[in-house]
Amino acid sequence: MKVDKLEFKRVVNEAAHLAFHYSQIKDTDDININNDELEYLISNNIHHKVINASKKSLFGDKVILQASAEKDYVLLKKYIDYFRE
C-alpha cells in the first residue's frame, strides 16, 4: 500500500497521543468508537509496528507499507481522523 508521505507522518505523530484522546472519551457511548479496537492500538503500540513496516518510495514522496501493516494503518487513520474532528 502506498501512502502520501505527509499523511503518513501526520497519522504516526498523532498516534503517539492516541492514549490521551482515548482517556478523554473512554466513558462515552459513541457509536463510531469500538473500545476493543482502540485498546488494541494502544496496548500493542501499533504505530511503532507501522513505522517499522514502512519504507520510502523511490522518489521519496510516498511511503510503502508492507501488507502486514496495512490494516493496522487504516485502523489508526480511522481513529486519528475521528479525534481530529
N, C-alpha and C positions, 0 to 999 in steps of 0.2 A: 504494500500500500504506500503510495506517495502522498505526502502531506506538505503543504507550504511551510517553509522554514519559520517564518514569523508566527504562524498559527501554532506550530508545534511548541515553540518557545513559550508562547502565552499559556497554553494548556499546561505544560510541565511546571512553569513557575507558579501558576495559580493552584496547581495540585498540591503544592507544598503547604498550602493554607486550608486544605480541604477539611482537616480535623476541626479547625476553629469554626468554619462555617457550619459544619455538622453539629457541633456542640450548641450553636445558637438556635437551631431549629429542631433539635432531636425530639422534643416532646410534642411537636405539632403533627396533625394528621393530614398531611398534604398528599394528594393522590399521585403527584408526579415523583414522589420520593420513595424509593424502596430502601428501607433501612439495612437490609441484608447486603445489598449491593454496595452501599456506602461504607459499611463496616468492613467488607471485603477489600475495598480500595484502600482504606486507611490502615487496617491491621497488617496487610501484606505489603505495604509500601509499593503499590503498583506503579507509581510514577517513576521509581528507580528501575523497575523492570522494563518499562517502556523506553527509558533513556538508554539502558544497556542494549536493547534490541533495535536500536536505530543507528543509521549511518547517513552521512551526507550524500547527495546525488553527485553526479559528475561535475555539474556546473555550480553546485552549492546552493541553489535556490529552493531545493526540495529536500525533504528528509524521507528516507526509505525505511519503513518499518518491516520487521520480519513478520511472517504470518502468525507466529505465536503471540505477538503483542498487539495485533490489530483490534481484536475485540476489547481488550483492556483499554486501549487508546480511545476507542469510540465511546466506551462507558465513562471514562474520565472526562472526555469532552462534553458529554451529555450533562454531567453534573456541574462542571465548571461553567458552562453556558447558563445553566439554571441559576446558580448562585450569583452570577454576574448581573442578572436582571433585577 
